[in-house]
Amino acid sequence: MKALDKADMVDRLKRLALELAPGACLKSIYGGTVIELETGNSKSRIGGFYVYDAHVSLELSKGHTFQDSEGFLEGSGKYRRHVKLYEVADIETKRCREFLQQAISDWRLADRPQQILEND
């Protein structure tokens, strides 16, 4: 995979994350970029993206709970799952938007159940 393609994928993933969670903070850490929904709150990290030789990986911190009938999510760890992206089109075809939306929604529900109930 060409470096330019990887850079394009990372740029698109960054824009997508910020579109879905405008207040999110993208931090360069652990050799990649993590998505932190609340700046300075490491417990709000829902995942990130990492560049490898042959692909870009979208990591999802609690991906084990996600609906994935197509089998795009890989990994067998206790919580984390990832989607391997080999070309820019994979961002759409492998449902990265939906997985990020689910990660954001799940974190907000888990972190603020009382606040959400009060606002309804």
PDB file as gemmi writes it, atoms N, CA and C in Angstrom:
CRYST1    1.000    1.000    1.000  90.00  90.00  90.00 P 1                      
ATOM      1  N   MET A   1       0.844  -1.179   0.000  1.00  0.00           N  
ATOM      2  CA  MET A   1       0.000   0.000   0.000  1.00  0.00           C  
ATOM      3  C   MET A   1       0.889   1.242   0.000  1.00  0.00           C  
ATOM      4  N   LYS A   2       0.540   2.197  -0.815  1.00  0.00           N  
ATOM      5  CA  LYS A   2       1.315   3.426  -0.947  1.00  0.00           C  
ATOM      6  C   LYS A   2       1.110   4.333   0.268  1.00  0.00           C  
ATOM      7  N   ALA A   3       2.172   5.043   0.629  1.00  0.00           N  
ATOM      8  CA  ALA A   3       2.109   5.968   1.768  1.00  0.00           C  
ATOM      9  C   ALA A   3       1.038   7.034   1.552  1.00  0.00           C  
ATOM     10  N   LEU A   4       0.880   7.492   0.319  1.00  0.00           N  
ATOM     11  CA  LEU A   4      -0.128   8.513   0.014  1.00  0.00           C  
ATOM     12  C   LEU A   4      -1.534   7.985   0.280  1.00  0.00           C  
ATOM     13  N   ASP A   5      -1.793   6.728  -0.075  1.00  0.00           N  
ATOM     14  CA  ASP A   5      -3.106   6.125   0.188  1.00  0.00           C  
ATOM     15  C   ASP A   5      -3.361   6.011   1.688  1.00  0.00           C  
ATOM     16  N   LYS A   6      -2.339   5.622   2.432  1.00  0.00           N  
ATOM     17  CA  LYS A   6      -2.484   5.512   3.891  1.00  0.00           C  
ATOM     18  C   LYS A   6      -2.791   6.874   4.499  1.00  0.00           C  
ATOM     19  N   ALA A   7      -2.062   7.887   4.051  1.00  0.00           N  
ATOM     20  CA  ALA A   7      -2.281   9.242   4.566  1.00  0.00           C  
ATOM     21  C   ALA A   7      -3.692   9.722   4.246  1.00  0.00           C  
ATOM     22  N   ASP A   8      -4.174   9.404   3.052  1.00  0.00           N  
ATOM     23  CA  ASP A   8      -5.532   9.779   2.657  1.00  0.00           C  
ATOM     24  C   ASP A   8      -6.553   9.080   3.554  1.00  0.00           C  
ATOM     25  N   MET A   9      -6.348   7.795   3.830  1.00  0.00           N  
ATOM     26  CA  MET A   9      -7.271   7.062   4.698  1.00  0.00           C  
ATOM     27  C   MET A   9      -7.291   7.648   6.105  1.00  0.00           C  
ATOM     28  N   VAL A  10      -6.123   7.941   6.643  1.00  0.00           N  
ATOM     29  CA  VAL A  10      -6.048   8.516   7.989  1.00  0.00           C  
ATOM     30  C   VAL A  10      -6.755   9.865   8.017  1.00  0.00           C  
ATOM     31  N   ASP A  11      -6.535  10.679   6.997  1.00  0.00           N  
ATOM     32  CA  ASP A  11      -7.192  11.985   6.925  1.00  0.00           C  
ATOM     33  C   ASP A  11      -8.708  11.828   6.889  1.00  0.00           C  
ATOM     34  N   ARG A  12      -9.195  10.888   6.109  1.00  0.00           N  
ATOM     35  CA  ARG A  12     -10.641  10.653   6.017  1.00  0.00           C  
ATOM     36  C   ARG A  12     -11.214  10.137   7.339  1.00  0.00           C  
ATOM     37  N   LEU A  13     -10.471   9.261   8.001  1.00  0.00           N  
ATOM     38  CA  LEU A  13     -10.930   8.760   9.298  1.00  0.00           C  
ATOM     39  C   LEU A  13     -10.971   9.874  10.332  1.00  0.00           C  
ATOM     40  N   LYS A  14      -9.980  10.752  10.310  1.00  0.00           N  
ATOM     41  CA  LYS A  14      -9.982  11.898  11.230  1.00  0.00           C  
ATOM     42  C   LYS A  14     -11.199  12.781  10.982  1.00  0.00           C  
ATOM     43  N   ARG A  15     -11.455  13.101   9.706  1.00  0.00           N  
ATOM     44  CA  ARG A  15     -12.598  13.952   9.380  1.00  0.00           C  
ATOM     45  C   ARG A  15     -13.914  13.289   9.778  1.00  0.00           C  
ATOM     46  N   LEU A  16     -14.005  11.981   9.559  1.00  0.00           N  
ATOM     47  CA  LEU A  16     -15.211  11.247   9.918  1.00  0.00           C  
ATOM     48  C   LEU A  16     -15.438  11.271  11.429  1.00  0.00           C  
ATOM     49  N   ALA A  17     -14.395  11.026  12.198  1.00  0.00           N  
ATOM     50  CA  ALA A  17     -14.509  11.045  13.655  1.00  0.00           C  
ATOM     51  C   ALA A  17     -14.960  12.411  14.151  1.00  0.00           C  
ATOM     52  N   LEU A  18     -14.394  13.470  13.591  1.00  0.00           N  
ATOM     53  CA  LEU A  18     -14.762  14.817  14.028  1.00  0.00           C  
ATOM     54  C   LEU A  18     -16.142  15.231  13.535  1.00  0.00           C  
ATOM     55  N   GLU A  19     -16.566  14.687  12.415  1.00  0.00           N  
ATOM     56  CA  GLU A  19     -17.926  14.944  11.932  1.00  0.00           C  
ATOM     57  C   GLU A  19     -18.948  14.305  12.877  1.00  0.00           C  
ATOM     58  N   LEU A  20     -18.668  13.096  13.310  1.00  0.00           N  
ATOM     59  CA  LEU A  20     -19.596  12.368  14.171  1.00  0.00           C  
ATOM     60  C   LEU A  20     -19.548  12.832  15.628  1.00  0.00           C  
ATOM     61  N   ALA A  21     -18.390  13.327  16.046  1.00  0.00           N  
ATOM     62  CA  ALA A  21     -18.213  13.814  17.424  1.00  0.00           C  
ATOM     63  C   ALA A  21     -17.422  15.115  17.366  1.00  0.00           C  
ATOM     64  N   PRO A  22     -18.092  16.224  17.046  1.00  0.00           N  
ATOM     65  CA  PRO A  22     -17.399  17.497  16.828  1.00  0.00           C  
ATOM     66  C   PRO A  22     -16.493  17.958  17.965  1.00  0.00           C  
ATOM     67  N   GLY A  23     -16.781  17.606  19.181  1.00  0.00           N  
ATOM     68  CA  GLY A  23     -15.955  18.036  20.301  1.00  0.00           C  
ATOM     69  C   GLY A  23     -14.819  17.081  20.628  1.00  0.00           C  
ATOM     70  N   ALA A  24     -14.666  16.033  19.837  1.00  0.00           N  
ATOM     71  CA  ALA A  24     -13.652  15.013  20.129  1.00  0.00           C  
ATOM     72  C   ALA A  24     -12.243  15.563  19.963  1.00  0.00           C  
ATOM     73  N   CYS A  25     -11.336  14.922  20.650  1.00  0.00           N  
ATOM     74  CA  CYS A  25      -9.919  15.254  20.565  1.00  0.00           C  
ATOM     75  C   CYS A  25      -9.210  14.070  19.911  1.00  0.00           C  
ATOM     76  N   LEU A  26      -8.403  14.346  18.909  1.00  0.00           N  
ATOM     77  CA  LEU A  26      -7.606  13.309  18.263  1.00  0.00           C  
ATOM     78  C   LEU A  26      -6.180  13.451  18.772  1.00  0.00           C  
ATOM     79  N   LYS A  27      -5.687  12.409  19.427  1.00  0.00           N  
ATOM     80  CA  LYS A  27      -4.367  12.457  20.060  1.00  0.00           C  
ATOM     81  C   LYS A  27      -3.420  11.463  19.406  1.00  0.00           C  
ATOM     82  N   SER A  28      -2.234  11.935  19.088  1.00  0.00           N  
ATOM     83  CA  SER A  28      -1.193  11.031  18.604  1.00  0.00           C  
ATOM     84  C   SER A  28      -0.570  10.351  19.812  1.00  0.00           C  
ATOM     85  N   ILE A  29      -0.781   9.039  19.895  1.00  0.00           N  
ATOM     86  CA  ILE A  29      -0.300   8.271  21.032  1.00  0.00           C  
ATOM     87  C   ILE A  29      -0.280   6.791  20.641  1.00  0.00           C  
ATOM     88  N   TYR A  30       0.565   6.025  21.277  1.00  0.00           N  
ATOM     89  CA  TYR A  30       0.663   4.588  21.031  1.00  0.00           C  
ATOM     90  C   TYR A  30       0.993   4.258  19.577  1.00  0.00           C  
ATOM     91  N   GLY A  31       1.664   5.144  18.888  1.00  0.00           N  
ATOM     92  CA  GLY A  31       2.034   4.893  17.496  1.00  0.00           C  
ATOM     93  C   GLY A  31       0.916   5.126  16.502  1.00  0.00           C  
ATOM     94  N   GLY A  32      -0.152   5.769  16.937  1.00  0.00           N  
ATOM     95  CA  GLY A  32      -1.278   6.049  16.049  1.00  0.00           C  
ATOM     96  C   GLY A  32      -2.040   7.250  16.552  1.00  0.00           C  
ATOM     97  N   THR A  33      -3.316   7.283  16.258  1.00  0.00           N  
ATOM     98  CA  THR A  33      -4.186   8.377  16.672  1.00  0.00           C  
ATOM     99  C   THR A  33      -5.359   7.806  17.435  1.00  0.00           C  
ATOM    100  N   VAL A  34      -5.589   8.278  18.659  1.00  0.00           N  
ATOM    101  CA  VAL A  34      -6.748   7.839  19.428  1.00  0.00           C  
ATOM    102  C   VAL A  34      -7.835   8.905  19.379  1.00  0.00           C  
ATOM    103  N   ILE A  35      -9.067   8.440  19.491  1.00  0.00           N  
ATOM    104  CA  ILE A  35     -10.232   9.324  19.510  1.00  0.00           C  
ATOM    105  C   ILE A  35     -10.698   9.419  20.955  1.00  0.00           C  
ATOM    106  N   GLU A  36     -10.600  10.622  21.493  1.00  0.00           N  
ATOM    107  CA  GLU A  36     -10.994  10.879  22.868  1.00  0.00           C  
ATOM    108  C   GLU A  36     -12.210  11.802  22.818  1.00  0.00           C  
ATOM    109  N   LEU A  37     -13.336  11.355  23.320  1.00  0.00           N  
ATOM    110  CA  LEU A  37     -14.561  12.155  23.221  1.00  0.00           C  
ATOM    111  C   LEU A  37     -14.553  13.361  24.140  1.00  0.00           C  
ATOM    112  N   GLU A  38     -13.840  13.281  25.246  1.00  0.00           N  
ATOM    113  CA  GLU A  38     -13.673  14.421  26.152  1.00  0.00           C  
ATOM    114  C   GLU A  38     -12.183  14.668  26.313  1.00  0.00           C  
ATOM    115  N   THR A  39     -11.732  15.828  25.936  1.00  0.00           N  
ATOM    116  CA  THR A  39     -10.322  16.160  26.017  1.00  0.00           C  
ATOM    117  C   THR A  39      -9.799  15.958  27.431  1.00  0.00           C  
ATOM    118  N   GLY A  40      -8.722  15.205  27.540  1.00  0.00           N  
ATOM    119  CA  GLY A  40      -8.099  14.968  28.828  1.00  0.00           C  
ATOM    120  C   GLY A  40      -8.710  13.829  29.633  1.00  0.00           C  
ATOM    121  N   ASN A  41      -9.753  13.196  29.106  1.00  0.00           N  
ATOM    122  CA  ASN A  41     -10.401  12.088  29.806  1.00  0.00           C  
ATOM    123  C   ASN A  41     -10.066  10.785  29.084  1.00  0.00           C  
ATOM    124  N   SER A  42      -9.061  10.078  29.572  1.00  0.00           N  
ATOM    125  CA  SER A  42      -8.626   8.852  28.899  1.00  0.00           C  
ATOM    126  C   SER A  42      -9.715   7.781  28.896  1.00  0.00           C  
ATOM    127  N   LYS A  43     -10.668   7.873  29.806  1.00  0.00           N  
ATOM    128  CA  LYS A  43     -11.766   6.898  29.829  1.00  0.00           C  
ATOM    129  C   LYS A  43     -12.755   7.123  28.690  1.00  0.00           C  
ATOM    130  N   SER A  44     -12.619   8.262  28.013  1.00  0.00           N  
ATOM    131  CA  SER A  44     -13.519   8.557  26.893  1.00  0.00           C  
ATOM    132  C   SER A  44     -12.926   8.133  25.553  1.00  0.00           C  
ATOM    133  N   ARG A  45     -11.831   7.392  25.579  1.00  0.00           N  
ATOM    134  CA  ARG A  45     -11.207   6.914  24.330  1.00  0.00           C  
ATOM    135  C   ARG A  45     -12.009   5.746  23.779  1.00  0.00           C  
ATOM    136  N   ILE A  46     -12.597   5.983  22.618  1.00  0.00           N  
ATOM    137  CA  ILE A  46     -13.448   4.955  22.008  1.00  0.00           C  
ATOM    138  C   ILE A  46     -12.705   4.104  20.982  1.00  0.00           C  
ATOM    139  N   GLY A  47     -11.508   4.500  20.627  1.00  0.00           N  
ATOM    140  CA  GLY A  47     -10.736   3.760  19.625  1.00  0.00           C  
ATOM    141  C   GLY A  47      -9.699   4.648  18.988  1.00  0.00           C  
ATOM    142  N   GLY A  48      -9.290   4.261  17.796  1.00  0.00           N  
ATOM    143  CA  GLY A  48      -8.294   5.042  17.084  1.00  0.00           C  
ATOM    144  C   GLY A  48      -7.944   4.379  15.770  1.00  0.00           C  
ATOM    145  N   PHE A  49      -6.921   4.932  15.111  1.00  0.00           N  
ATOM    146  CA  PHE A  49      -6.477   4.342  13.854  1.00  0.00           C  
ATOM    147  C   PHE A  49      -4.969   4.296  13.828  1.00  0.00           C  
ATOM    148  N   TYR A  50      -4.469   3.238  13.198  1.00  0.00           N  
ATOM    149  CA  TYR A  50      -3.046   2.928  13.195  1.00  0.00           C  
ATOM    150  C   TYR A  50      -2.635   2.489  11.806  1.00  0.00           C  
ATOM    151  N   VAL A  51      -1.464   2.930  11.387  1.00  0.00           N  
ATOM    152  CA  VAL A  51      -0.960   2.625  10.050  1.00  0.00           C  
ATOM    153  C   VAL A  51       0.046   1.483  10.137  1.00  0.00           C  
ATOM    154  N   TYR A  52      -0.151   0.491   9.300  1.00  0.00           N  
ATOM    155  CA  TYR A  52       0.753  -0.651   9.187  1.00  0.00           C  
ATOM    156  C   TYR A  52       1.276  -0.716   7.755  1.00  0.00           C  
ATOM    157  N   ASP A  53       2.190  -1.618   7.482  1.00  0.00           N  
ATOM    158  CA  ASP A  53       2.765  -1.716   6.138  1.00  0.00           C  
ATOM    159  C   ASP A  53       1.713  -1.962   5.064  1.00  0.00           C  
ATOM    160  N   ALA A  54       0.795  -2.882   5.321  1.00  0.00           N  
ATOM    161  CA  ALA A  54      -0.144  -3.301   4.287  1.00  0.00           C  
ATOM    162  C   ALA A  54      -1.556  -2.742   4.445  1.00  0.00           C  
ATOM    163  N   HIS A  55      -1.838  -2.055   5.559  1.00  0.00           N  
ATOM    164  CA  HIS A  55      -3.196  -1.571   5.780  1.00  0.00           C  
ATOM    165  C   HIS A  55      -3.231  -0.480   6.851  1.00  0.00           C  
ATOM    166  N   VAL A  56      -4.399   0.123   6.993  1.00  0.00           N  
ATOM    167  CA  VAL A  56      -4.708   1.030   8.099  1.00  0.00           C  
ATOM    168  C   VAL A  56      -5.769   0.318   8.932  1.00  0.00           C  
ATOM    169  N   SER A  57      -5.616   0.372  10.232  1.00  0.00           N  
ATOM    170  CA  SER A  57      -6.537  -0.324  11.124  1.00  0.00           C  
ATOM    171  C   SER A  57      -7.361   0.683  11.925  1.00  0.00           C  
ATOM    172  N   LEU A  58      -8.684   0.517  11.878  1.00  0.00           N  
ATOM    173  CA  LEU A  58      -9.579   1.273  12.745  1.00  0.00           C  
ATOM    174  C   LEU A  58      -9.822   0.399  13.961  1.00  0.00           C  
ATOM    175  N   GLU A  59      -9.355   0.844  15.118  1.00  0.00           N  
ATOM    176  CA  GLU A  59      -9.480   0.083  16.364  1.00  0.00           C  
ATOM    177  C   GLU A  59     -10.680   0.615  17.141  1.00  0.00           C  
ATOM    178  N   LEU A  60     -11.458  -0.290  17.698  1.00  0.00           N  
ATOM    179  CA  LEU A  60     -12.648   0.085  18.454  1.00  0.00           C  
ATOM    180  C   LEU A  60     -12.551  -0.533  19.841  1.00  0.00           C  
ATOM    181  N   SER A  61     -12.440   0.318  20.839  1.00  0.00           N  
ATOM    182  CA  SER A  61     -12.140  -0.113  22.199  1.00  0.00           C  
ATOM    183  C   SER A  61     -13.119  -1.140  22.758  1.00  0.00           C  
ATOM    184  N   LYS A  62     -14.385  -1.001  22.447  1.00  0.00           N  
ATOM    185  CA  LYS A  62     -15.385  -1.959  22.956  1.00  0.00           C  
ATOM    186  C   LYS A  62     -16.141  -2.605  21.799  1.00  0.00           C  
ATOM    187  N   GLY A  63     -15.410  -2.901  20.761  1.00  0.00           N  
ATOM    188  CA  GLY A  63     -15.994  -3.483  19.558  1.00  0.00           C  
ATOM    189  C   GLY A  63     -16.618  -4.846  19.757  1.00  0.00           C  
ATOM    190  N   HIS A  64     -16.299  -5.506  20.855  1.00  0.00           N  
ATOM    191  CA  HIS A  64     -16.873  -6.828  21.113  1.00  0.00           C  
ATOM    192  C   HIS A  64     -18.393  -6.790  21.263  1.00  0.00           C  
ATOM    193  N   THR A  65     -18.951  -5.611  21.528  1.00  0.00           N  
ATOM    194  CA  THR A  65     -20.394  -5.488  21.716  1.00  0.00           C  
ATOM    195  C   THR A  65     -21.123  -5.087  20.434  1.00  0.00           C  
ATOM    196  N   PHE A  66     -20.404  -4.782  19.373  1.00  0.00           N  
ATOM    197  CA  PHE A  66     -21.012  -4.217  18.172  1.00  0.00           C  
ATOM    198  C   PHE A  66     -21.716  -5.264  17.315  1.00  0.00           C  
ATOM    199  N   GLN A  67     -22.776  -4.817  16.657  1.00  0.00           N  
ATOM    200  CA  GLN A  67     -23.465  -5.641  15.666  1.00  0.00           C  
ATOM    201  C   GLN A  67     -22.610  -5.655  14.396  1.00  0.00           C  
ATOM    202  N   ASP A  68     -22.325  -6.843  13.884  1.00  0.00           N  
ATOM    203  CA  ASP A  68     -21.463  -6.965  12.698  1.00  0.00           C  
ATOM    204  C   ASP A  68     -21.791  -8.241  11.932  1.00  0.00           C  
ATOM    205  N   SER A  69     -22.947  -8.267  11.288  1.00  0.00           N  
ATOM    206  CA  SER A  69     -23.380  -9.471  10.578  1.00  0.00           C  
ATOM    207  C   SER A  69     -22.497  -9.790   9.373  1.00  0.00           C  
ATOM    208  N   GLU A  70     -21.809  -8.782   8.820  1.00  0.00           N  
ATOM    209  CA  GLU A  70     -20.934  -9.008   7.661  1.00  0.00           C  
ATOM    210  C   GLU A  70     -19.563  -9.548   8.049  1.00  0.00           C  
ATOM    211  N   GLY A  71     -19.199  -9.452   9.315  1.00  0.00           N  
ATOM    212  CA  GLY A  71     -17.916  -9.975   9.772  1.00  0.00           C  
ATOM    213  C   GLY A  71     -16.721  -9.088   9.465  1.00  0.00           C  
ATOM    214  N   PHE A  72     -16.933  -7.766   9.428  1.00  0.00           N  
ATOM    215  CA  PHE A  72     -15.829  -6.844   9.169  1.00  0.00           C  
ATOM    216  C   PHE A  72     -14.909  -6.687  10.382  1.00  0.00           C  
ATOM    217  N   LEU A  73     -15.468  -6.840  11.574  1.00  0.00           N  
ATOM    218  CA  LEU A  73     -14.672  -6.674  12.789  1.00  0.00           C  
ATOM    219  C   LEU A  73     -13.809  -7.906  13.023  1.00  0.00           C  
ATOM    220  N   GLU A  74     -12.536  -7.663  13.277  1.00  0.00           N  
ATOM    221  CA  GLU A  74     -11.600  -8.746  13.538  1.00  0.00           C  
ATOM    222  C   GLU A  74     -11.068  -8.612  14.956  1.00  0.00           C  
ATOM    223  N   GLY A  75     -10.519  -9.710  15.463  1.00  0.00           N  
ATOM    224  CA  GLY A  75      -9.926  -9.716  16.786  1.00  0.00           C  
ATOM    225  C   GLY A  75     -10.669 -10.653  17.713  1.00  0.00           C  
ATOM    226  N   SER A  76      -9.941 -11.159  18.672  1.00  0.00           N  
ATOM    227  CA  SER A  76     -10.553 -12.109  19.597  1.00  0.00           C  
ATOM    228  C   SER A  76     -10.230 -11.764  21.049  1.00  0.00           C  
ATOM    229  N   GLY A  77      -9.760 -10.537  21.262  1.00  0.00           N  
ATOM    230  CA  GLY A  77      -9.460 -10.100  22.626  1.00  0.00           C  
ATOM    231  C   GLY A  77     -10.728  -9.909  23.429  1.00  0.00           C  
ATOM    232  N   LYS A  78     -10.538  -9.554  24.667  1.00  0.00           N  
ATOM    233  CA  LYS A  78     -11.673  -9.413  25.574  1.00  0.00           C  
ATOM    234  C   LYS A  78     -12.644  -8.305  25.129  1.00  0.00           C  
ATOM    235  N   TYR A  79     -12.128  -7.171  24.646  1.00  0.00           N  
ATOM    236  CA  TYR A  79     -12.978  -6.040  24.284  1.00  0.00           C  
ATOM    237  C   TYR A  79     -12.739  -5.497  22.879  1.00  0.00           C  
ATOM    238  N   ARG A  80     -11.496  -5.208  22.562  1.00  0.00           N  
ATOM    239  CA  ARG A  80     -11.139  -4.478  21.347  1.00  0.00           C  
ATOM    240  C   ARG A  80     -11.375  -5.311  20.088  1.00  0.00           C  
ATOM    241  N   ARG A  81     -11.873  -4.617  19.052  1.00  0.00           N  
ATOM    242  CA  ARG A  81     -11.992  -5.189  17.715  1.00  0.00           C  
ATOM    243  C   ARG A  81     -11.442  -4.173  16.732  1.00  0.00           C  
ATOM    244  N   HIS A  82     -11.087  -4.620  15.546  1.00  0.00           N  
ATOM    245  CA  HIS A  82     -10.535  -3.712  14.554  1.00  0.00           C  
ATOM    246  C   HIS A  82     -11.055  -4.064  13.166  1.00  0.00           C  
ATOM    247  N   VAL A  83     -10.999  -3.051  12.296  1.00  0.00           N  
ATOM    248  CA  VAL A  83     -11.356  -3.205  10.895  1.00  0.00           C  
ATOM    249  C   VAL A  83     -10.100  -2.881  10.101  1.00  0.00           C  
ATOM    250  N   LYS A  84      -9.663  -3.818   9.270  1.00  0.00           N  
ATOM    251  CA  LYS A  84      -8.492  -3.584   8.428  1.00  0.00           C  
ATOM    252  C   LYS A  84      -8.945  -2.942   7.119  1.00  0.00           C  
ATOM    253  N   LEU A  85      -8.316  -1.815   6.804  1.00  0.00           N  
ATOM    254  CA  LEU A  85      -8.645  -1.054   5.600  1.00  0.00           C  
ATOM    255  C   LEU A  85      -7.473  -1.134   4.630  1.00  0.00           C  
ATOM    256  N   TYR A  86      -7.745  -1.646   3.425  1.00  0.00           N  
ATOM    257  CA  TYR A  86      -6.691  -1.826   2.430  1.00  0.00           C  
ATOM    258  C   TYR A  86      -6.769  -0.799   1.312  1.00  0.00           C  
ATOM    259  N   GLU A  87      -7.907  -0.132   1.203  1.00  0.00           N  
ATOM    260  CA  GLU A  87      -8.084   0.925   0.209  1.00  0.00           C  
ATOM    261  C   GLU A  87      -9.104   1.923   0.747  1.00  0.00           C  
ATOM    262  N   VAL A  88      -9.084   3.120   0.200  1.00  0.00           N  
ATOM    263  CA  VAL A  88      -9.949   4.197   0.683  1.00  0.00           C  
ATOM    264  C   VAL A  88     -11.418   3.767   0.695  1.00  0.00           C  
ATOM    265  N   ALA A  89     -11.847   3.055  -0.323  1.00  0.00           N  
ATOM    266  CA  ALA A  89     -13.248   2.627  -0.418  1.00  0.00           C  
ATOM    267  C   ALA A  89     -13.672   1.747   0.753  1.00  0.00           C  
ATOM    268  N   ASP A  90     -12.724   1.086   1.404  1.00  0.00           N  
ATOM    269  CA  ASP A  90     -13.041   0.235   2.551  1.00  0.00           C  
ATOM    270  C   ASP A  90     -13.664   1.017   3.705  1.00  0.00           C  
ATOM    271  N   ILE A  91     -13.368   2.292   3.805  1.00  0.00           N  
ATOM    272  CA  ILE A  91     -13.945   3.108   4.880  1.00  0.00           C  
ATOM    273  C   ILE A  91     -15.469   3.059   4.796  1.00  0.00           C  
ATOM    274  N   GLU A  92     -15.987   3.103   3.586  1.00  0.00           N  
ATOM    275  CA  GLU A  92     -17.434   3.025   3.402  1.00  0.00           C  
ATOM    276  C   GLU A  92     -17.923   1.584   3.374  1.00  0.00           C  
ATOM    277  N   THR A  93     -17.295   0.750   2.570  1.00  0.00           N  
ATOM    278  CA  THR A  93     -17.807  -0.615   2.388  1.00  0.00           C  
ATOM    279  C   THR A  93     -17.707  -1.463   3.654  1.00  0.00           C  
ATOM    280  N   LYS A  94     -16.749  -1.148   4.524  1.00  0.00           N  
ATOM    281  CA  LYS A  94     -16.606  -1.903   5.766  1.00  0.00           C  
ATOM    282  C   LYS A  94     -17.283  -1.214   6.951  1.00  0.00           C  
ATOM    283  N   ARG A  95     -18.168  -0.254   6.641  1.00  0.00           N  
ATOM    284  CA  ARG A  95     -19.073   0.372   7.618  1.00  0.00           C  
ATOM    285  C   ARG A  95     -18.387   1.110   8.766  1.00  0.00           C  
ATOM    286  N   CYS A  96     -17.284   1.781   8.472  1.00  0.00           N  
ATOM    287  CA  CYS A  96     -16.561   2.515   9.523  1.00  0.00           C  
ATOM    288  C   CYS A  96     -17.421   3.591  10.171  1.00  0.00           C  
ATOM    289  N   ARG A  97     -18.236   4.271   9.387  1.00  0.00           N  
ATOM    290  CA  ARG A  97     -19.128   5.307   9.939  1.00  0.00           C  
ATOM    291  C   ARG A  97     -20.052   4.701  10.997  1.00  0.00           C  
ATOM    292  N   GLU A  98     -20.677   3.591  10.659  1.00  0.00           N  
ATOM    293  CA  GLU A  98     -21.616   2.959  11.587  1.00  0.00           C  
ATOM    294  C   GLU A  98     -20.915   2.477  12.854  1.00  0.00           C  
ATOM    295  N   PHE A  99     -19.709   1.909  12.690  1.00  0.00           N  
ATOM    296  CA  PHE A  99     -18.984   1.436  13.866  1.00  0.00           C  
ATOM    297  C   PHE A  99     -18.582   2.600  14.772  1.00  0.00           C  
ATOM    298  N   LEU A 100     -18.137   3.700  14.179  1.00  0.00           N  
ATOM    299  CA  LEU A 100     -17.793   4.876  14.989  1.00  0.00           C  
ATOM    300  C   LEU A 100     -19.034   5.458  15.660  1.00  0.00           C  
ATOM    301  N   GLN A 101     -20.149   5.515  14.930  1.00  0.00           N  
ATOM    302  CA  GLN A 101     -21.389   6.015  15.536  1.00  0.00           C  
ATOM    303  C   GLN A 101     -21.800   5.145  16.722  1.00  0.00           C  
ATOM    304  N   GLN A 102     -21.662   3.843  16.560  1.00  0.00           N  
ATOM    305  CA  GLN A 102     -22.026   2.940  17.645  1.00  0.00           C  
ATOM    306  C   GLN A 102     -21.093   3.141  18.845  1.00  0.00           C  
ATOM    307  N   ALA A 103     -19.805   3.313  18.582  1.00  0.00           N  
ATOM    308  CA  ALA A 103     -18.844   3.535  19.670  1.00  0.00           C  
ATOM    309  C   ALA A 103     -19.179   4.815  20.436  1.00  0.00           C  
ATOM    310  N   ILE A 104     -19.502   5.864  19.706  1.00  0.00           N  
ATOM    311  CA  ILE A 104     -19.834   7.145  20.329  1.00  0.00           C  
ATOM    312  C   ILE A 104     -21.127   7.015  21.145  1.00  0.00           C  
ATOM    313  N   SER A 105     -22.146   6.428  20.558  1.00  0.00           N  
ATOM    314  CA  SER A 105     -23.427   6.256  21.256  1.00  0.00           C  
ATOM    315  C   SER A 105     -23.277   5.382  22.491  1.00  0.00           C  
ATOM    316  N   ASP A 106     -22.567   4.280  22.345  1.00  0.00           N  
ATOM    317  CA  ASP A 106     -22.393   3.368  23.484  1.00  0.00           C  
ATOM    318  C   ASP A 106     -21.668   4.056  24.627  1.00  0.00           C  
ATOM    319  N   TRP A 107     -20.637   4.836  24.309  1.00  0.00           N  
ATOM    320  CA  TRP A 107     -19.900   5.530  25.373  1.00  0.00           C  
ATOM    321  C   TRP A 107     -20.794   6.555  26.055  1.00  0.00           C  
ATOM    322  N   ARG A 108     -21.534   7.295  25.281  1.00  0.00           N  
ATOM    323  CA  ARG A 108     -22.404   8.317  25.869  1.00  0.00           C  
ATOM    324  C   ARG A 108     -23.471   7.696  26.749  1.00  0.00           C  
ATOM    325  N   LEU A 109     -24.040   6.579  26.315  1.00  0.00           N  
ATOM    326  CA  LEU A 109     -25.058   5.904  27.126  1.00  0.00           C  
ATOM    327  C   LEU A 109     -24.457   5.318  28.396  1.00  0.00           C  
ATOM    328  N   ALA A 110     -23.296   4.710  28.280  1.00  0.00           N  
ATOM    329  CA  ALA A 110     -22.660   4.072  29.439  1.00  0.00           C  
ATOM    330  C   ALA A 110     -22.142   5.101  30.424  1.00  0.00           C  
ATOM    331  N   ASP A 111     -21.656   6.227  29.918  1.00  0.00           N  
ATOM    332  CA  ASP A 111     -21.039   7.219  30.781  1.00  0.00           C  
ATOM    333  C   ASP A 111     -22.047   8.151  31.433  1.00  0.00           C  
ATOM    334  N   ARG A 112     -23.179   8.369  30.792  1.00  0.00           N  
ATOM    335  CA  ARG A 112     -24.125   9.354  31.295  1.00  0.00           C  
ATOM    336  C   ARG A 112     -25.569   8.861  31.309  1.00  0.00           C  
ATOM    337  N   PRO A 113     -25.860   7.685  31.819  1.00  0.00           N  
ATOM    338  CA  PRO A 113     -27.244   7.204  31.763  1.00  0.00           C  
ATOM    339  C   PRO A 113     -28.219   8.110  32.499  1.00  0.00           C  
ATOM    340  N   GLN A 114     -27.840   8.667  33.639  1.00  0.00           N  
ATOM    341  CA  GLN A 114     -28.746   9.524  34.413  1.00  0.00           C  
ATOM    342  C   GLN A 114     -29.016  10.824  33.667  1.00  0.00           C  
ATOM    343  N   GLN A 115     -27.976  11.428  33.106  1.00  0.00           N  
ATOM    344  CA  GLN A 115     -28.135  12.702  32.379  1.00  0.00           C  
ATOM    345  C   GLN A 115     -29.044  12.498  31.177  1.00  0.00           C  
ATOM    346  N   ILE A 116     -28.878  11.390  30.470  1.00  0.00           N  
ATOM    347  CA  ILE A 116     -29.703  11.119  29.291  1.00  0.00           C  
ATOM    348  C   ILE A 116     -31.162  10.953  29.702  1.00  0.00           C  
ATOM    349  N   LEU A 117     -31.409  10.235  30.783  1.00  0.00           N  
ATOM    350  CA  LEU A 117     -32.786  10.048  31.254  1.00  0.00           C  
ATOM    351  C   LEU A 117     -33.424  11.368  31.652  1.00  0.00           C  
ATOM    352  N   GLU A 118     -32.640  12.258  32.261  1.00  0.00           N  
ATOM    353  CA  GLU A 118     -33.176  13.538  32.696  1.00  0.00           C  
ATOM    354  C   GLU A 118     -33.515  14.435  31.506  1.00  0.00           C  
ATOM    355  N   ASN A 119     -32.790  14.286  30.387  1.00  0.00           N  
ATOM    356  CA  ASN A 119     -33.013  15.125  29.213  1.00  0.00           C  
ATOM    357  C   ASN A 119     -34.143  14.623  28.339  1.00  0.00           C  
ATOM    358  N   ASP A 120     -34.613  13.424  28.555  1.00  0.00           N  
ATOM    359  CA  ASP A 120     -35.695  12.862  27.717  1.00  0.00           C  
ATOM    360  C   ASP A 120     -37.057  13.327  28.175  1.00  0.00           C  
TER     361      ASP A 120                                                      
END                                                                             
